[in-house]
Amino acid sequence: MEARALLQAAKRGDARALEELCALYHPRLCRYAYALTRSREAAEDVAQDTLVAMLRALPGFRGADAGKFEGWLLRIARNRVYSEARRRKPVPLPEGFDPPDPAPPPGERLERTERRTHILRALDSLDAEMREMVILRYEMELSYAQIAAAMEISQTRVKWRLRDAREKLRTLLEGEDV
């Protein structure tokens, strides 16, 4: 079933549609939360909390469009991440951090680690809003409209801030072998 049909069925109380809707969006929520928190455990917690909040609030969701629904879900996840961040002290990213992958050859792994470290440092130099926009656009592949909805800002602001972020990243990564 496509996302829009699942959403409509779930809003009517169809338990199977609710289950499929959760299964459909859980990986994206985890990816988004991981990009913001850089912690697999925290990302999983945020995704679960977001889905629980969605289940409670779904009857009141007025949209019928799957894109708006995804923006709504990401906004819930974003709020959960920031609420948790206010409660905790930030943990600095360890030098040379590279999330575990299936074992690539050692040379390739070193190269990937160095490249990822350069990119993470460049992303860390962006302000929080820019960094989140870059993640939503290029990691989550959301449209400008979906980003604007998720962040509760105008599409024009999204376009301008992403342009500024790309320029800053280009400058920071210039000369790096990325």
Beta strands, then each sheet from edge to edge (+ up, - down):
end
